Amino acid sequence: MQPIKAETAQDREQLALLGLPLGEPGSGLARYGAAMYFYRAGKLDADRLEAYRICCNLDAEDPDAVARSRRPSGS
């Protein structure tokens, strides 16, 4: 999926939440909420949303790494 482009002030706010530093207390849940926002707007696919869901209670876990680990070999 293409990188998310912010079109509105709300998009920019949610993108900032997606970019919260790993390990910051509460960051996993904030990133998941932002991911759900972009999923509902059609800007994030279900596989990426699932990676954020997996990480929502694991503030130090990288959703990008989780998403990569869940891709079938050769993708």
Secondary structure as UniProt FT lines:
FT   HELIX           9..18
FT   TURN            22..23
FT   TURN            25..26
FT   HELIX           27..40
FT   TURN            41..42
FT   HELIX           46..55
FT   TURN            56..57
FT   TURN            59..60
FT   HELIX           63..70
FT   TURN            73..74
//
